[in-house]
Amino acid sequence: MLKKSLFIFLLLLCASSYAQTVRKYSNEFMNIGVDAAALGMANAVTSSTNDVNSVYWNPAGLLHIEDPQVALMHANYFANIAQYDYIAYAKPIDNESAWGVSLIRFGVDDIMDTTELMDSQGNIDYNRIRLFSTADYGFTFSYARKLNFSGLQYGVNAKVIRRVIGKFASSWGFGFDAGLQFEKNDWQFGLMLRDITTTYNIWNIDEAAYKKIADAIPDQNQELPESTEITAPKAQLGLSKKLIIRYDYSILAAANINMRFARTNDLLSTDFVSIDPALGFEFGYTDLVFLRAGTGNFQNVQQLDGSEKVGFQPNIGLGFKYKGIQVDYALTNLGNQNTTLYSNIFSVKVDLGQFRN
């Protein structure tokens, strides 16, 4: 049991530096998504995002905000082992520009540190167990501005990444995103480029703590992990259109093409680019009640017999908005079509302009 616990610690220390070779897994917590409304539509909101949550989905969408807004989200992952939290604020600067900030935390708390479970005499003392947390933080500052070309606007994100594994290791990372939105004849187009300059994480590893773990597992790799981690660029191309039916009803249809520039398990995969489509729908009544559905994350999943099966992630969601307060709920991965467990997501968005005297 002791060796198993120490091996888990070693994996935590090595995981980030191994991502330098397998770059598609670096800073993956920043790819989960925010806002239950968007998650209910399978994240197919690159072209339609138009509120405070645009700081994540496409900063160009901030130009649609008329008053300051704040958003909050909390979710549990992996049978409540991991906690995922998000907070964002955005406001217009003038008729031509807007800005926003956001903070994401993905963490696992109260992990047992058993590296000192045995004393110098080889006796097990459970009082020597300590608890620690491993957490990833993403801070984003966003700026958006209209261009001279009618219907075209852009936005940029500056990101700071902080990752901590107890007292064993920590890192800082920096990167940039850029987004565009264009509207013509009631059609909306969007392009989001994530980590356009690649995002670099520089790790600081406690060599003494690492050596203590490595010495306790003599059959494992003893080399100190590399200190640099790189997140490769990704692109998302979106298209959407909203229809108003008899004034009271609306239907928003949206599609995304998500691209990674590496070979992955996505539905369409080459050495140059891998493509994963997503579709989302939102049915609204008097801009008060919303019903959402979507499907995405199409993956070629290898079965036990060696064959491959296409897995996908269906989502549904509900929303309610009243006097500037919007509460949304999403249930993801219905029917366990994919390899991940389903999650219940709740989020709140508040339009602060509604509370002015």
TALINLIN-V356833 format. One record per residue. PSI is psi in radians with two decimals (NA if undefined). NEAR is the number of other C-alpha atoms within 12 Angstrom. Layout:
psi->PSI near->NEAR
psi->PSI near->NEAR
//
This chain:
psi->-0.69 near->12
psi->-0.81 near->23
psi->-0.62 near->24
psi->-0.76 near->18
psi->-0.74 near->23
psi->-0.62 near->30
psi->-0.63 near->29
psi->-0.73 near->24
psi->-0.76 near->34
psi->-0.68 near->38
psi->-0.71 near->27
psi->-0.68 near->31
psi->-0.59 near->40
psi->-0.41 near->33
psi->-0.78 near->30
psi->-0.72 near->40
psi->-0.49 near->34
psi->-0.46 near->25
psi->-0.26 near->27
psi->-0.55 near->27
psi->-0.79 near->20
psi->1.37 near->20
psi->-0.41 near->30
psi->-0.20 near->33
psi->0.10 near->25
psi->2.36 near->32
psi->0.69 near->43
psi->-0.38 near->26
psi->-0.40 near->28
psi->-0.08 near->37
psi->0.00 near->27
psi->-0.75 near->29
psi->2.79 near->37
psi->2.85 near->46
psi->1.98 near->47
psi->-0.52 near->43
psi->-0.78 near->51
psi->-0.70 near->52
psi->-0.59 near->49
psi->-0.41 near->45
psi->0.36 near->48
psi->0.53 near->45
psi->0.24 near->51
psi->1.06 near->46
psi->0.28 near->51
psi->-0.67 near->48
psi->-0.41 near->46
psi->-0.22 near->46
psi->2.32 near->43
psi->0.48 near->32
psi->-2.84 near->41
psi->-0.51 near->45
psi->-0.06 near->51
psi->-0.36 near->52
psi->-0.45 near->52
psi->-0.87 near->52
psi->-0.70 near->49
psi->1.83 near->49
psi->-0.33 near->52
psi->-0.47 near->50
psi->-0.22 near->50
psi->-0.35 near->49
psi->-0.24 near->44
psi->-0.19 near->37
psi->2.32 near->36
psi->-0.46 near->25
psi->2.84 near->28
psi->2.49 near->32
psi->2.64 near->37
psi->2.56 near->33
psi->2.54 near->40
psi->2.54 near->32
psi->2.51 near->37
psi->2.42 near->30
psi->2.65 near->34
psi->2.44 near->23
psi->2.74 near->23
psi->1.00 near->18
psi->0.77 near->14
psi->0.23 near->18
psi->-0.73 near->17
psi->2.51 near->24
psi->2.34 near->28
psi->2.06 near->36
psi->2.61 near->34
psi->2.41 near->40
psi->2.47 near->32
psi->2.67 near->37
psi->2.44 near->34
psi->2.67 near->41
psi->2.68 near->38
psi->2.58 near->29
psi->-0.83 near->21
psi->-2.87 near->18
psi->-0.20 near->18
psi->-0.15 near->25
psi->2.84 near->28
psi->2.85 near->38
psi->2.87 near->41
psi->2.85 near->41
psi->2.69 near->35
psi->2.75 near->38
psi->2.25 near->32
psi->2.36 near->39
psi->2.22 near->36
psi->2.02 near->38
psi->2.75 near->32
psi->2.10 near->28
psi->2.85 near->23
psi->0.82 near->18
psi->2.38 near->24
psi->2.20 near->25
psi->1.84 near->34
psi->0.29 near->30
psi->-0.37 near->38
psi->0.46 near->27
psi->-0.61 near->26
psi->2.41 near->19
psi->-3.08 near->15
psi->-0.31 near->9
psi->0.01 near->9
psi->0.16 near->10
psi->2.45 near->12
psi->2.20 near->17
psi->1.85 near->17
psi->-0.25 near->17
psi->-0.22 near->15
psi->-0.08 near->16
psi->2.32 near->20
psi->2.74 near->19
psi->2.52 near->20
psi->2.97 near->22
psi->2.63 near->27
psi->2.22 near->31
psi->2.53 near->31
psi->2.34 near->37
psi->2.42 near->33
psi->2.00 near->42
psi->2.28 near->31
psi->2.33 near->37
psi->2.24 near->31
psi->2.56 near->41
psi->2.38 near->39
psi->2.62 near->42
psi->2.54 near->32
psi->2.57 near->30
psi->2.90 near->19
psi->-0.45 near->11
psi->2.21 near->13
psi->2.27 near->12
psi->0.00 near->25
psi->2.33 near->26
psi->2.72 near->35
psi->2.86 near->39
psi->2.67 near->41
psi->2.61 near->39
psi->2.37 near->38
psi->2.15 near->33
psi->2.44 near->36
psi->2.18 near->31
psi->2.27 near->39
psi->2.17 near->34
psi->2.34 near->41
psi->2.29 near->33
psi->1.47 near->38
psi->-2.36 near->30
psi->0.05 near->26
psi->-0.68 near->30
psi->2.70 near->37
psi->2.77 near->32
psi->2.77 near->34
psi->2.48 near->29
psi->2.73 near->34
psi->2.50 near->30
psi->3.07 near->32
psi->2.55 near->34
psi->2.78 near->40
psi->2.47 near->39
psi->2.70 near->44
psi->2.57 near->42
psi->2.49 near->45
psi->2.38 near->36
psi->2.31 near->26
psi->2.24 near->17
psi->0.77 near->13
psi->0.08 near->18
psi->2.45 near->22
psi->2.35 near->33
psi->2.52 near->36
psi->2.56 near->43
psi->2.21 near->40
psi->2.13 near->43
psi->1.97 near->37
psi->2.45 near->38
psi->0.85 near->38
psi->-0.48 near->27
psi->0.21 near->20
psi->2.52 near->27
psi->2.17 near->34
psi->2.28 near->32
psi->2.23 near->35
psi->2.10 near->27
psi->2.50 near->32
psi->1.94 near->29
psi->2.30 near->30
psi->1.78 near->22
psi->-0.60 near->23
psi->-0.76 near->15
psi->-0.68 near->26
psi->-0.73 near->32
psi->-0.62 near->25
psi->-0.71 near->25
psi->-0.80 near->37
psi->-0.68 near->29
psi->-0.49 near->21
psi->-0.21 near->26
psi->1.37 near->24
psi->-0.37 near->16
psi->-0.02 near->12
psi->2.97 near->20
psi->2.24 near->19
psi->-0.11 near->21
psi->2.49 near->19
psi->2.32 near->27
psi->2.74 near->30
psi->2.69 near->23
psi->-0.03 near->28
psi->2.38 near->27
psi->2.41 near->35
psi->2.32 near->34
psi->2.06 near->40
psi->2.72 near->33
psi->2.68 near->31
psi->2.76 near->36
psi->2.55 near->33
psi->2.18 near->39
psi->2.21 near->37
psi->2.68 near->38
psi->2.39 near->36
psi->2.81 near->36
psi->2.41 near->29
psi->2.27 near->24
psi->2.35 near->23
psi->2.22 near->19
psi->1.96 near->14
psi->0.69 near->11
psi->-0.65 near->12
psi->-0.45 near->16
psi->2.53 near->20
psi->2.60 near->24
psi->2.14 near->26
psi->2.12 near->36
psi->2.32 near->32
psi->2.61 near->40
psi->2.55 near->36
psi->2.56 near->37
psi->1.95 near->38
psi->2.23 near->38
psi->2.32 near->34
psi->2.40 near->35
psi->1.10 near->29
psi->2.84 near->25
psi->2.17 near->22
psi->-2.90 near->26
psi->0.23 near->27
psi->2.87 near->32
psi->-0.80 near->28
psi->2.14 near->25
psi->2.25 near->22
psi->3.06 near->17
psi->-0.44 near->14
psi->-0.82 near->14
psi->2.55 near->24
psi->2.40 near->28
psi->2.32 near->31
psi->1.90 near->38
psi->2.79 near->33
psi->2.50 near->40
psi->2.45 near->38
psi->2.62 near->41
psi->2.55 near->39
psi->2.16 near->40
psi->2.16 near->33
psi->2.59 near->30
psi->2.02 near->24
psi->0.54 near->18
psi->0.59 near->24
psi->-0.79 near->22
psi->2.43 near->24
psi->2.45 near->34
psi->2.25 near->33
psi->2.68 near->39
psi->2.67 near->39
psi->2.90 near->39
psi->2.48 near->36
psi->-2.82 near->38
psi->0.85 near->41
psi->2.11 near->32
psi->2.56 near->29
psi->1.83 near->26
psi->2.18 near->23
psi->2.30 near->16
psi->2.99 near->13
psi->-0.52 near->8
psi->0.10 near->8
psi->-0.22 near->9
psi->2.93 near->10
psi->2.52 near->14
psi->2.47 near->20
psi->2.04 near->22
psi->2.66 near->27
psi->2.91 near->31
psi->1.81 near->36
psi->2.48 near->35
psi->2.65 near->41
psi->2.81 near->38
psi->2.82 near->40
psi->2.65 near->35
psi->2.63 near->36
psi->2.26 near->29
psi->2.31 near->25
psi->2.16 near->19
psi->0.84 near->17
psi->-0.05 near->23
psi->2.17 near->24
psi->2.21 near->32
psi->2.23 near->29
psi->2.63 near->37
psi->2.46 near->36
psi->2.45 near->39
psi->2.06 near->36
psi->2.68 near->41
psi->0.91 near->32
psi->2.49 near->27
psi->0.14 near->18
psi->0.77 near->17
psi->-0.46 near->24
psi->-3.04 near->26
psi->-0.10 near->22
psi->2.81 near->21
psi->2.73 near->20
psi->2.77 near->25
psi->2.56 near->33
psi->2.15 near->30
psi->2.29 near->37
psi->2.48 near->33
psi->2.75 near->37
psi->2.40 near->33
psi->2.33 near->35
psi->2.22 near->33
psi->1.82 near->27
psi->-0.35 near->23
psi->-0.40 near->19
psi->-0.21 near->16
psi->0.24 near->13
psi->2.53 near->10
psi->NA near->5
//
